[in-house]
Amino acid sequence: MFRLILLSLTLLAGTLPSFAGGGGASIVAELNGWTLTLNGSDGSSAYISKPEGDKELIARIAFRQFADYLLVAERLPRTTKNQKSPFKIVEEDHPSRGIYLAPECARPLFELMLLNHRTALSSADAARVEAELNKNPPIDRTLLPNANFVFKVAPIP
């Protein structure tokens, strides 16, 4: 009985870090010129970025549910023969090889995530990032139901 309990606790302890911290994987999504990165290797963080000339616009997303999105993304259909796609899962142990997700299934998941977290953004250059996000949003404009549905970026002190 004691061995069974010890084995159960050992197995549970081995699986908890992968769920709590995202398991050392990242999800990268290319959306209308923006790159959305959900990173689980450092706990759970997310940011969106876009090159602008010789600089890069970057906004962090207040984000704690990386493991939830990773669990859903891992179950999405993959591209045939792992053809490149704008949506991929990158494992920390194998960063050069990604698991490419079928765009028609992955895009709605990440567009919904951005819509849900569109006011949870922060940046050192908040005004420029917010202006660009609203001028050239990472999601299709038809998904924005009205003019009040805008991206808000708070300044980082």
Backbone bond lengths (Angstrom), bond angles and torsions (degrees), N, CA, C in turn:
res aa  C-N    CA-C-N  psi(-1)  N-CA   C-N-CA  omega(-1)  CA-C   N-CA-C  phi
1 M - - - 1.448 - - 1.534 110.35 -
2 F 1.348 115.62 -45.60 1.452 120.41 179.89 1.536 110.45 -60.41
3 R 1.351 116.56 -41.65 1.471 120.29 179.46 1.524 110.82 -63.65
4 L 1.310 117.81 -38.32 1.460 121.77 179.23 1.528 110.28 -64.46
5 I 1.316 117.16 -43.14 1.469 121.03 178.24 1.520 110.09 -64.94
6 L 1.335 116.99 -44.41 1.459 121.43 -179.88 1.533 110.55 -62.64
7 L 1.330 117.16 -42.63 1.455 121.18 178.21 1.528 110.27 -63.35
8 S 1.314 117.44 -43.05 1.467 121.27 179.50 1.522 111.18 -62.14
9 L 1.334 116.95 -44.00 1.462 120.59 179.28 1.521 111.33 -65.77
10 T 1.319 117.31 -38.02 1.463 121.20 178.37 1.527 110.62 -64.23
11 L 1.320 117.05 -45.40 1.460 120.83 178.39 1.520 111.41 -64.04
12 L 1.322 117.32 -41.85 1.455 121.71 178.95 1.523 110.57 -63.62
13 A 1.310 117.71 -44.31 1.466 121.98 179.48 1.524 110.69 -62.68
14 G 1.303 116.71 -34.73 1.467 120.36 179.54 1.513 113.10 -71.89
15 T 1.325 117.96 -27.57 1.457 119.87 -178.76 1.508 113.39 -92.14
16 L 1.324 118.97 -24.16 1.459 121.03 -177.59 1.519 114.05 -59.91
17 P 1.338 120.26 -45.86 1.459 118.28 -179.24 1.522 112.74 -59.20
18 S 1.317 118.44 -35.39 1.451 118.89 -178.41 1.519 111.46 -69.55
19 F 1.329 118.35 -32.09 1.452 119.52 177.10 1.520 111.14 -81.00
20 A 1.302 117.91 -42.21 1.462 121.21 -176.28 1.517 111.94 -68.29
21 G 1.317 117.71 -40.16 1.452 120.01 -175.06 1.498 113.87 -105.45
22 G 1.295 119.81 2.74 1.441 121.30 -179.99 1.506 113.15 91.24
23 G 1.330 118.30 -2.71 1.444 121.40 172.62 1.507 115.00 73.32
24 G 1.327 119.43 22.52 1.445 120.63 178.01 1.508 113.09 70.62
25 A 1.310 117.41 31.63 1.459 121.53 178.35 1.515 109.30 -125.43
26 S 1.322 115.49 158.46 1.456 122.42 175.70 1.511 108.31 -129.80
27 I 1.311 114.85 154.69 1.462 120.64 172.55 1.525 105.70 -116.39
28 V 1.315 115.95 130.91 1.457 121.23 178.66 1.524 107.75 -121.54
29 A 1.333 115.02 128.45 1.462 120.31 -179.22 1.524 108.84 -129.34
30 E 1.323 116.36 128.31 1.460 122.12 176.34 1.525 106.87 -97.02
31 L 1.343 116.02 118.26 1.462 121.56 -175.82 1.525 110.32 -132.30
32 N 1.321 117.68 105.41 1.465 123.65 175.53 1.527 113.52 50.27
33 G 1.315 117.06 46.58 1.460 121.74 178.20 1.520 114.44 89.28
34 W 1.308 118.13 -9.25 1.465 123.31 177.81 1.521 108.86 -100.53
35 T 1.324 116.35 149.54 1.459 121.24 174.17 1.518 107.71 -114.25
36 L 1.319 115.45 119.25 1.453 122.23 176.71 1.514 107.31 -99.36
37 T 1.342 117.12 126.01 1.452 121.26 -179.84 1.517 109.35 -123.97
38 L 1.316 115.70 120.50 1.459 122.06 174.24 1.515 105.24 -106.41
39 N 1.317 116.50 116.85 1.454 120.67 -171.12 1.519 110.55 -114.20
40 G 1.301 116.51 124.53 1.454 121.23 178.92 1.507 113.86 -105.34
41 S 1.339 118.25 -7.13 1.461 119.72 -175.52 1.526 112.58 -72.38
42 D 1.321 117.85 -22.41 1.468 120.06 -179.90 1.526 110.66 -112.74
43 G 1.284 117.17 33.05 1.467 121.92 -177.26 1.507 107.63 106.38
44 S 1.295 116.90 -99.08 1.453 120.21 177.19 1.520 107.80 -160.78
45 S 1.317 116.18 110.23 1.455 120.01 178.66 1.517 108.97 -141.70
46 A 1.307 114.87 162.15 1.452 119.89 178.05 1.520 108.90 -149.18
47 Y 1.306 115.28 148.23 1.453 119.71 174.02 1.515 108.82 -153.45
48 I 1.324 114.17 160.45 1.449 121.31 176.88 1.521 106.50 -123.94
49 S 1.323 116.71 140.47 1.464 119.79 -176.63 1.522 109.83 -142.86
50 K 1.334 113.52 157.99 1.461 119.88 178.72 1.521 107.94 -152.79
51 P 1.338 117.32 129.39 1.470 118.75 176.78 1.526 110.04 -67.44
52 E 1.335 115.23 140.27 1.464 120.75 176.40 1.525 107.39 -141.36
53 G 1.318 114.64 97.54 1.461 119.39 -175.88 1.519 110.21 65.77
54 D 1.336 116.52 -127.44 1.461 120.23 178.82 1.523 111.97 -93.47
55 K 1.334 117.14 4.02 1.464 122.04 178.10 1.523 109.71 -113.37
56 E 1.308 114.79 178.40 1.461 120.27 177.35 1.528 108.57 -136.36
57 L 1.322 115.39 129.93 1.458 120.35 174.61 1.527 107.14 -81.73
58 I 1.326 116.92 129.08 1.461 120.84 -177.77 1.516 109.06 -136.41
59 A 1.328 115.40 135.57 1.467 121.27 173.46 1.519 108.31 -135.27
60 R 1.322 114.66 131.85 1.473 120.16 174.85 1.518 107.94 -81.76
61 I 1.313 115.35 149.78 1.455 121.39 177.19 1.522 107.28 -113.81
62 A 1.335 116.69 124.69 1.467 120.06 176.33 1.523 105.98 -64.20
63 F 1.318 116.09 110.63 1.455 120.05 -164.92 1.516 110.82 -147.76
64 R 1.302 116.44 126.67 1.465 119.98 179.77 1.524 112.48 -126.62
65 Q 1.292 118.03 -6.15 1.461 120.57 -172.79 1.521 113.31 -101.04
66 F 1.312 118.67 32.67 1.456 120.02 -178.07 1.521 111.71 -53.96
67 A 1.322 116.86 -46.01 1.467 120.42 -176.37 1.521 111.21 -60.39
68 D 1.340 117.80 -35.26 1.468 120.46 178.06 1.525 111.01 -62.43
69 Y 1.348 116.31 -47.56 1.459 119.66 -179.91 1.523 111.36 -68.01
70 L 1.321 117.14 -35.84 1.464 120.26 178.26 1.524 110.47 -64.41
71 L 1.323 117.04 -43.24 1.466 119.96 179.27 1.531 111.08 -61.54
72 V 1.328 116.68 -40.66 1.468 119.82 178.17 1.529 109.80 -69.24
73 A 1.346 117.49 -46.35 1.464 121.28 -177.97 1.526 112.02 -60.95
74 E 1.325 117.06 -37.72 1.464 119.96 179.42 1.520 112.47 -63.02
75 R 1.306 117.17 -22.44 1.464 120.96 -179.07 1.526 113.59 -97.14
76 L 1.324 116.59 -3.27 1.462 120.25 177.56 1.526 109.84 -73.21
77 P 1.320 116.46 152.21 1.471 119.29 177.58 1.527 111.43 -62.04
78 R 1.301 115.57 145.43 1.458 122.08 177.64 1.517 110.22 -95.57
79 T 1.315 115.22 164.66 1.462 118.52 176.54 1.528 108.98 -71.66
80 T 1.311 115.91 156.39 1.459 119.82 178.52 1.515 109.50 -66.74
81 K 1.324 115.00 132.32 1.473 122.69 179.43 1.531 111.69 53.71
82 N 1.322 116.38 31.05 1.469 124.47 178.27 1.529 112.55 52.19
83 Q 1.368 115.12 41.24 1.464 119.80 176.02 1.522 109.03 -63.93
84 K 1.315 116.43 149.90 1.460 120.77 -179.12 1.523 110.64 -60.47
85 S 1.324 113.77 146.74 1.456 122.37 -177.80 1.522 107.47 -148.24
86 P 1.321 118.79 158.20 1.466 120.45 176.75 1.535 113.45 -71.02
87 F 1.320 117.05 -3.63 1.464 121.73 -177.35 1.517 109.01 -124.62
88 K 1.330 115.66 120.23 1.465 117.15 -179.11 1.523 111.44 -147.26
89 I 1.313 113.64 155.73 1.453 122.42 173.49 1.519 106.15 -105.41
90 V 1.328 116.50 129.23 1.463 121.65 -178.99 1.519 107.43 -117.09
91 E 1.323 116.09 121.11 1.460 120.37 177.82 1.514 109.29 -86.98
92 E 1.320 116.01 140.14 1.459 121.53 -178.10 1.530 111.68 -57.87
93 D 1.324 117.19 -36.45 1.461 121.27 -178.58 1.527 112.79 -72.45
94 H 1.338 117.81 -23.58 1.469 122.33 -177.08 1.528 110.01 -134.57
95 P 1.345 119.17 66.47 1.462 120.26 -174.34 1.529 114.49 -66.24
96 S 1.324 118.31 -23.77 1.464 119.73 -178.50 1.525 112.56 -79.66
97 R 1.316 116.51 -14.54 1.464 118.93 -178.00 1.529 107.67 -119.59
98 G 1.323 114.45 120.91 1.456 119.62 -178.61 1.513 111.43 -107.08
99 I 1.315 115.33 160.72 1.465 121.87 172.74 1.522 105.03 -101.56
100 Y 1.317 116.83 108.95 1.459 121.39 -175.01 1.529 110.19 -85.98
101 L 1.343 114.35 132.34 1.459 121.38 -177.87 1.520 110.65 -99.57
102 A 1.323 116.13 147.46 1.460 121.62 178.03 1.526 108.97 -63.86
103 P 1.343 118.08 120.11 1.464 121.33 -174.74 1.527 114.26 -57.24
104 E 1.328 117.06 -38.65 1.468 119.47 -177.19 1.522 112.53 -65.03
105 C 1.317 117.15 -20.44 1.472 121.44 177.57 1.529 111.66 -99.81
106 A 1.323 117.95 -34.38 1.461 121.31 -176.01 1.524 112.51 -79.67
107 R 1.330 117.37 -39.23 1.463 120.47 -176.35 1.532 112.96 -53.58
108 P 1.326 120.11 -48.69 1.476 119.12 -179.48 1.529 113.56 -59.71
109 L 1.318 118.13 -35.33 1.463 121.41 179.21 1.528 110.61 -62.56
110 F 1.333 117.58 -46.63 1.451 121.09 -176.58 1.527 112.31 -77.59
111 E 1.328 117.16 -30.62 1.463 119.01 173.66 1.527 110.44 -65.77
112 L 1.314 116.75 -40.98 1.466 120.37 177.41 1.525 110.46 -64.27
113 M 1.336 117.29 -41.78 1.461 120.67 178.17 1.524 110.14 -60.22
114 L 1.336 118.11 -44.46 1.463 120.67 179.38 1.522 111.76 -65.64
115 L 1.327 117.19 -38.65 1.466 119.58 176.96 1.522 110.93 -63.43
116 N 1.311 117.14 -41.81 1.467 120.90 -179.87 1.517 112.77 -67.47
117 H 1.329 117.67 -31.28 1.463 121.62 -175.37 1.530 112.34 -110.28
118 R 1.325 118.10 20.34 1.462 121.52 -174.32 1.529 113.76 -66.82
119 T 1.328 118.22 -16.61 1.464 120.62 177.70 1.534 111.68 -108.73
120 A 1.313 116.81 9.17 1.471 121.25 -178.39 1.526 111.23 -107.39
121 L 1.326 116.37 33.65 1.459 121.89 -177.29 1.525 110.72 -103.37
122 S 1.324 115.64 149.06 1.466 120.56 174.79 1.526 108.87 -145.46
123 S 1.338 114.75 148.94 1.462 119.13 -177.26 1.521 109.74 -156.70
124 A 1.329 115.41 154.66 1.458 120.88 174.53 1.528 110.05 -70.59
125 D 1.318 116.84 -23.53 1.466 122.61 178.50 1.532 108.31 -119.42
126 A 1.318 115.98 57.95 1.469 123.10 -170.36 1.526 113.64 -55.88
127 A 1.316 118.10 -45.74 1.470 120.86 -175.97 1.531 111.37 -62.84
128 R 1.335 117.23 -45.53 1.475 120.14 -179.62 1.522 111.59 -66.77
129 V 1.334 116.74 -42.69 1.465 120.26 -179.22 1.529 109.82 -65.09
130 E 1.323 117.29 -44.93 1.473 120.65 179.73 1.523 111.05 -62.35
131 A 1.320 117.05 -43.56 1.470 120.22 178.87 1.526 111.04 -60.45
132 E 1.326 116.65 -44.60 1.469 120.14 -179.22 1.520 111.86 -68.89
133 L 1.328 117.25 -39.73 1.472 120.37 177.85 1.529 111.37 -60.52
134 N 1.332 116.70 -38.84 1.457 119.87 -178.24 1.520 112.81 -82.81
135 K 1.343 117.16 -26.21 1.462 121.05 176.06 1.523 110.31 -77.26
136 N 1.320 116.29 -43.49 1.462 122.99 -177.71 1.529 108.22 -130.84
137 P 1.340 117.76 76.81 1.466 119.89 -174.90 1.533 112.54 -67.56
138 P 1.327 116.21 152.51 1.462 120.05 179.38 1.536 112.38 -72.98
139 I 1.308 117.27 -10.77 1.465 121.14 179.72 1.521 109.68 -116.45
140 D 1.300 116.15 161.23 1.452 122.03 179.97 1.529 109.57 -62.88
141 R 1.321 116.97 132.66 1.469 121.59 -178.69 1.531 112.86 -59.40
142 T 1.306 117.18 -26.63 1.469 118.96 -179.82 1.531 111.75 -66.23
143 L 1.320 117.26 -16.15 1.468 120.69 177.38 1.528 111.98 -82.04
144 L 1.327 116.90 -13.67 1.460 120.80 178.74 1.533 107.69 -88.17
145 P 1.327 118.25 109.36 1.460 121.18 -171.75 1.524 115.44 -68.83
146 N 1.340 118.19 -26.53 1.460 119.63 -179.85 1.526 109.64 -159.20
147 A 1.313 116.06 177.82 1.462 121.22 -176.46 1.532 112.97 -68.55
148 N 1.321 118.71 -18.28 1.461 121.56 178.98 1.527 111.87 -78.79
149 F 1.304 117.23 -8.41 1.460 122.74 -176.79 1.522 108.76 -92.01
150 V 1.331 117.70 75.92 1.457 122.34 -175.72 1.521 110.45 -119.86
151 F 1.312 115.25 163.80 1.466 121.30 175.42 1.534 107.97 -84.22
152 K 1.314 116.09 135.91 1.467 122.59 177.57 1.520 107.93 -118.63
153 V 1.331 116.45 130.57 1.466 121.00 -179.77 1.529 108.57 -122.55
154 A 1.302 115.68 121.06 1.468 121.37 178.79 1.519 109.67 -87.24
155 P 1.335 116.12 145.05 1.471 118.45 176.72 1.522 111.72 -72.11
156 I 1.320 115.62 144.59 1.476 121.16 173.15 1.517 105.99 -91.61
157 P 1.324 117.62 124.10 1.477 119.77 -178.43 1.512 112.70 -67.48
